[in-house]
Amino acid sequence: QIPIPSVPVFQPSTPIPERLEAVQRYIRELQYNHTGTQFFEIKKSRPLTGLMDLAKEMTKEALPIKCLEAVILGIYLTNNMTTLDRFPISFKTHFSGNYFRHIVLGVNFGGRYGALGISRREELMYKAPVFRTLSELIFDFEEAYRRCWHTLKKVKLGHCVSHDPHSVEQIEWKHSILDLDKLTREDFRKELERHARDMRLKIGKGTGPPSPTKDRKKDISSPQRGQASPHRRNSRGDRRPSGEKKPADSKAMPDLNGYQIRV
Protein backbone atom coordinates (compact mmCIF):
# COMPACT_ATOMS: atom_id res chain seq x y z
CA GLN A 1 0.00 0.00 0.00
CA ILE A 2 1.07 3.55 -0.75
CA PRO A 3 1.40 5.46 2.53
CA ILE A 4 -0.89 8.48 2.93
CA PRO A 5 1.00 11.62 3.96
CA SER A 6 0.07 12.99 7.35
CA VAL A 7 -1.23 16.55 7.59
CA PRO A 8 1.35 18.54 9.58
CA VAL A 9 0.39 19.47 13.15
CA PHE A 10 2.28 22.23 14.93
CA GLN A 11 3.01 23.21 18.48
CA PRO A 12 2.31 26.86 19.34
CA SER A 13 6.06 27.35 19.86
CA THR A 14 7.00 26.06 16.39
CA PRO A 15 8.57 28.95 14.38
CA ILE A 16 6.78 30.01 11.21
CA PRO A 17 9.70 29.13 8.87
CA GLU A 18 9.72 25.57 10.23
CA ARG A 19 5.95 25.35 9.74
CA LEU A 20 6.31 26.48 6.13
CA GLU A 21 8.93 23.81 5.51
CA ALA A 22 6.59 21.17 6.97
CA VAL A 23 3.69 22.39 4.82
CA GLN A 24 5.90 22.26 1.73
CA ARG A 25 7.07 18.73 2.61
CA TYR A 26 3.44 17.63 2.87
CA ILE A 27 2.58 19.19 -0.52
CA ARG A 28 5.63 17.53 -2.04
CA GLU A 29 4.71 14.13 -0.55
CA LEU A 30 1.34 14.28 -2.34
CA GLN A 31 3.41 14.36 -5.56
CA TYR A 32 2.83 16.19 -8.82
CA ASN A 33 -0.08 14.95 -10.93
CA HIS A 34 1.42 13.69 -14.22
CA THR A 35 -1.66 11.67 -15.20
CA GLY A 36 -3.31 14.37 -17.34
CA THR A 37 -6.52 13.96 -15.29
CA GLN A 38 -7.56 16.74 -12.94
CA PHE A 39 -8.65 15.07 -9.71
CA PHE A 40 -10.08 18.22 -8.10
CA GLU A 41 -12.07 20.87 -9.93
CA ILE A 42 -11.09 24.30 -8.71
CA LYS A 43 -13.12 27.34 -9.73
CA LYS A 44 -11.28 30.52 -8.87
CA SER A 45 -14.57 32.39 -8.51
CA ARG A 46 -15.68 30.23 -5.58
CA PRO A 47 -15.75 31.87 -2.14
CA LEU A 48 -12.89 31.11 0.19
CA THR A 49 -15.00 28.87 2.44
CA GLY A 50 -15.82 26.59 -0.52
CA LEU A 51 -12.18 26.35 -1.55
CA MET A 52 -11.21 25.46 2.02
CA ASP A 53 -13.77 22.64 2.01
CA LEU A 54 -12.14 21.39 -1.18
CA ALA A 55 -8.70 21.58 0.43
CA LYS A 56 -9.97 19.47 3.33
CA GLU A 57 -11.14 16.90 0.79
CA MET A 58 -7.65 16.92 -0.79
CA THR A 59 -6.10 15.99 2.54
CA LYS A 60 -8.53 13.07 2.88
CA GLU A 61 -8.06 11.74 -0.65
CA ALA A 62 -4.27 12.36 -0.70
CA LEU A 63 -4.18 12.25 -4.52
CA PRO A 64 -1.47 13.85 -6.67
CA ILE A 65 -2.04 17.56 -7.29
CA LYS A 66 -1.05 20.36 -9.66
CA CYS A 67 0.04 23.92 -8.99
CA LEU A 68 -3.38 25.53 -8.45
CA GLU A 69 -4.44 22.79 -6.06
CA ALA A 70 -1.17 23.27 -4.18
CA VAL A 71 -1.97 26.97 -3.74
CA ILE A 72 -5.42 26.20 -2.28
CA LEU A 73 -3.88 23.57 -0.03
CA GLY A 74 -1.16 25.97 1.06
CA ILE A 75 -3.79 28.54 2.07
CA TYR A 76 -5.70 25.89 4.01
CA LEU A 77 -2.63 24.63 5.88
CA THR A 78 -1.43 28.13 6.83
CA ASN A 79 -4.77 29.62 7.94
CA ASN A 80 -3.77 29.42 11.60
CA MET A 81 -0.52 31.32 10.95
CA THR A 82 -2.06 34.74 11.41
CA THR A 83 1.28 36.56 11.28
CA LEU A 84 1.88 35.16 7.78
CA ASP A 85 0.60 37.05 4.73
CA ARG A 86 -0.39 34.88 1.75
CA PHE A 87 -1.04 36.03 -1.84
CA PRO A 88 -1.17 34.26 -5.24
CA ILE A 89 1.57 34.76 -7.85
CA SER A 90 0.89 33.62 -11.43
CA PHE A 91 3.46 33.28 -14.20
CA LYS A 92 3.07 33.12 -17.97
CA THR A 93 6.14 31.94 -19.88
CA HIS A 94 7.09 31.18 -23.47
CA PHE A 95 9.11 28.21 -24.68
CA SER A 96 9.52 26.60 -28.10
CA GLY A 97 6.53 28.39 -29.62
CA ASN A 98 4.16 27.58 -26.73
CA TYR A 99 2.93 29.46 -23.68
CA PHE A 100 2.91 27.92 -20.21
CA ARG A 101 1.20 29.01 -16.99
CA HIS A 102 2.14 28.35 -13.40
CA ILE A 103 1.02 29.60 -9.99
CA VAL A 104 2.50 29.59 -6.48
CA LEU A 105 1.41 30.97 -3.12
CA GLY A 106 3.55 33.94 -2.17
CA VAL A 107 4.18 34.37 1.57
CA ASN A 108 5.52 37.22 3.66
CA PHE A 109 6.69 36.73 7.22
CA GLY A 110 8.55 39.39 9.18
CA GLY A 111 9.12 41.42 6.03
CA ARG A 112 10.74 38.49 4.19
CA TYR A 113 9.18 36.95 1.09
CA GLY A 114 8.98 33.32 0.00
CA ALA A 115 6.61 30.88 -1.75
CA LEU A 116 4.82 27.55 -1.42
CA GLY A 117 3.73 25.33 -4.30
CA ILE A 118 4.38 22.37 -6.53
CA SER A 119 5.92 22.02 -9.97
CA ARG A 120 7.64 19.57 -12.24
CA ARG A 121 10.76 21.63 -11.58
CA GLU A 122 12.24 21.79 -8.09
CA GLU A 123 13.30 25.44 -8.50
CA LEU A 124 9.79 26.61 -9.46
CA MET A 125 7.92 25.84 -6.24
CA TYR A 126 9.20 26.32 -2.69
CA LYS A 127 11.14 29.42 -1.77
CA ALA A 128 12.12 29.91 1.87
CA PRO A 129 11.06 33.32 3.27
CA VAL A 130 14.48 34.94 2.97
CA PHE A 131 13.97 37.50 0.19
CA ARG A 132 14.06 41.10 1.42
CA THR A 133 11.70 42.41 -1.27
CA LEU A 134 8.96 41.06 -3.51
CA SER A 135 11.02 41.96 -6.59
CA GLU A 136 13.92 39.80 -5.34
CA LEU A 137 11.54 36.83 -5.05
CA ILE A 138 10.09 37.35 -8.55
CA PHE A 139 13.52 37.85 -10.09
CA ASP A 140 14.61 34.55 -8.50
CA PHE A 141 11.68 32.80 -10.20
CA GLU A 142 12.57 34.54 -13.46
CA GLU A 143 16.15 33.25 -13.24
CA ALA A 144 14.83 29.73 -12.49
CA TYR A 145 12.68 29.92 -15.62
CA ARG A 146 15.68 31.10 -17.62
CA ARG A 147 17.60 28.00 -16.55
CA CYS A 148 14.69 25.95 -17.93
CA TRP A 149 14.89 27.87 -21.23
CA HIS A 150 11.59 29.64 -20.55
CA THR A 151 11.09 33.37 -21.10
CA LEU A 152 8.92 35.09 -18.50
CA LYS A 153 6.18 37.10 -20.23
CA LYS A 154 3.64 38.08 -17.57
CA VAL A 155 3.32 38.11 -13.79
CA LYS A 156 -0.05 38.40 -12.05
CA LEU A 157 -0.14 39.29 -8.37
CA GLY A 158 -3.11 38.94 -6.05
CA HIS A 159 -3.85 40.59 -2.73
CA CYS A 160 -3.51 38.98 0.68
CA VAL A 161 -5.90 36.12 1.40
CA SER A 162 -8.09 36.18 4.53
CA HIS A 163 -7.18 33.84 7.39
CA ASP A 164 -10.89 33.21 8.07
CA PRO A 165 -11.71 29.76 6.60
CA HIS A 166 -15.42 30.63 6.68
CA SER A 167 -15.07 33.88 4.75
CA VAL A 168 -17.35 34.16 1.72
CA GLU A 169 -15.09 36.67 -0.02
CA GLN A 170 -13.32 35.62 -3.19
CA ILE A 171 -9.56 35.42 -3.58
CA GLU A 172 -8.25 38.37 -5.56
CA TRP A 173 -6.10 36.49 -8.05
CA LYS A 174 -4.86 39.31 -10.28
CA HIS A 175 -4.81 42.72 -8.64
CA SER A 176 -1.67 43.63 -10.61
CA ILE A 177 -0.94 42.31 -14.11
CA LEU A 178 2.62 43.05 -15.25
CA ASP A 179 3.49 42.55 -18.93
CA LEU A 180 7.25 42.28 -19.25
CA ASP A 181 7.15 43.07 -22.98
CA LYS A 182 5.77 46.52 -22.12
CA LEU A 183 7.92 47.29 -19.07
CA THR A 184 11.56 48.15 -18.72
CA ARG A 185 13.51 46.25 -16.09
CA GLU A 186 13.38 49.18 -13.69
CA ASP A 187 9.66 49.77 -14.28
CA PHE A 188 9.02 46.08 -13.63
CA ARG A 189 10.84 46.32 -10.31
CA LYS A 190 8.96 49.50 -9.37
CA GLU A 191 5.59 47.89 -10.14
CA LEU A 192 6.46 44.89 -7.99
CA GLU A 193 7.40 47.12 -5.08
CA ARG A 194 4.28 49.22 -5.59
CA HIS A 195 2.17 46.08 -5.26
CA ALA A 196 4.06 45.06 -2.12
CA ARG A 197 3.44 48.54 -0.70
CA ASP A 198 -0.28 48.31 -1.51
CA MET A 199 -0.51 45.01 0.37
CA ARG A 200 1.27 46.50 3.41
CA LEU A 201 -1.09 49.48 3.41
CA LYS A 202 -4.16 47.25 3.29
CA ILE A 203 -2.83 45.11 6.11
CA GLY A 204 -1.92 48.21 8.12
CA LYS A 205 -5.43 49.60 7.76
CA GLY A 206 -6.90 46.23 8.67
CA THR A 207 -8.84 46.13 5.43
CA GLY A 208 -8.69 43.62 2.64
CA PRO A 209 -10.69 43.31 -0.58
CA PRO A 210 -14.37 44.31 -0.25
CA SER A 211 -15.74 41.39 1.66
CA PRO A 212 -19.35 40.18 1.47
CA THR A 213 -18.73 38.37 4.76
CA LYS A 214 -20.27 41.18 6.81
CA ASP A 215 -23.33 41.36 4.61
CA ARG A 216 -23.75 37.61 4.78
CA LYS A 217 -23.52 37.72 8.57
CA LYS A 218 -26.23 40.37 8.64
CA ASP A 219 -28.51 38.11 6.67
CA ILE A 220 -27.77 35.15 8.91
CA SER A 221 -28.33 37.06 12.12
CA SER A 222 -31.47 38.90 10.98
CA PRO A 223 -33.94 36.61 12.87
CA GLN A 224 -32.32 37.52 16.19
CA ARG A 225 -32.39 41.20 15.42
CA GLY A 226 -35.90 40.83 14.10
CA GLN A 227 -37.05 40.02 17.61
CA ALA A 228 -35.63 43.28 18.86
CA SER A 229 -36.76 45.30 15.87
CA PRO A 230 -40.13 46.36 17.40
CA HIS A 231 -38.24 48.30 20.05
CA ARG A 232 -36.30 50.15 17.40
CA ARG A 233 -39.45 50.89 15.45
CA ASN A 234 -41.07 52.26 18.59
CA SER A 235 -38.14 54.52 19.35
CA ARG A 236 -38.06 55.80 15.79
CA GLY A 237 -41.77 56.45 15.95
CA ASP A 238 -41.32 58.50 19.10
CA ARG A 239 -38.66 60.58 17.45
CA ARG A 240 -40.67 61.38 14.34
CA PRO A 241 -42.04 64.95 14.41
CA SER A 242 -44.72 64.15 11.83
CA GLY A 243 -48.21 63.91 13.30
CA GLU A 244 -49.50 62.17 10.19
CA LYS A 245 -47.26 59.13 10.60
CA LYS A 246 -47.93 58.58 14.30
CA PRO A 247 -51.42 57.10 13.81
CA ALA A 248 -49.95 54.48 11.49
CA ASP A 249 -47.37 53.65 14.14
CA SER A 250 -49.96 53.48 16.88
CA LYS A 251 -52.01 51.02 14.84
CA ALA A 252 -48.97 48.84 14.42
CA MET A 253 -48.17 48.94 18.13
CA PRO A 254 -50.76 46.43 19.37
CA ASP A 255 -49.72 43.90 16.72
CA LEU A 256 -46.06 44.30 17.58
CA ASN A 257 -46.70 43.97 21.30
CA GLY A 258 -48.85 40.94 20.62
CA TYR A 259 -46.01 39.45 18.59
CA GLN A 260 -43.64 39.99 21.49
CA ILE A 261 -46.06 38.28 23.90
CA ARG A 262 -46.42 35.29 21.60
CA VAL A 263 -42.64 35.00 21.36
Secondary structure, DSSP 8 states (H G I E B T S, - for coil): -----------TTS-HHHHHHHHHHHHHHH-B--SS--SS---TTSBHHHHHHHHHHHHHH---B-HHHHHHHHHHHTTT-TT-EEEEEEEEEEETTEEEEEEEEEEEETTEEEEE---SSGGGS-EEEEESSHHHHHHHHHHHHHHTT-EEEEEEE-----S-TT---B----SEEEETTSS-HHHHHHHHHHHHHHHHHHHHHT--S--THHHHHHHHHHHHHHHHHHHHHHHHHHH---TTHHHHHHHHHHHHHHHHHH-
